C-alpha cells in the first residue's frame, strides 16, 4: 500500500512540475492562475492522476488499433482524439483550470 501511495505522490509531483516548467518556458509565468487553491489542489491530487491513467489507456488503444486506423485513413483524427487531447488535458494546462 505504501508503494502505491508513493507512486501516486511521485506522479502528481512530476505532472505538476512538468506543467509549471512548460508555463515558464512559454513565458506565462508561474503562479498567475486565476483558479482557487481548492481547485488547484483537487486538480493536482485527483484530476491529473486520473488523467495520466486515462492518457496511458487511450494511447495503448491507439497503438493497438493504429494498423486499422491507417488502413481506413483516419489515423490523424484517431491520434488527435486518443493521444494528443488526453495528454494535453493532463499536462498541457494550468493547475486548476479545466
Number of C-alpha atoms within 10 A of each C-alpha: 6 7 8 9 10 11 12 14 15 12 17 20 14 13 20 21 13 14 18 21 14 18 18 13 10 9 9 13 13 14 12 9 14 11 14 12 12 10 15 19 13 14 22 21 17 12 19 22 18 14 18 19 13 16 21 16 15 19 19 14 14 20 14 11 13 17 12 12 17 12 9 9 11 12 17 12 12 17 17 13 15 21 20 17 13 21 21 12 17 26 20 17 16 23 26 19 13 12
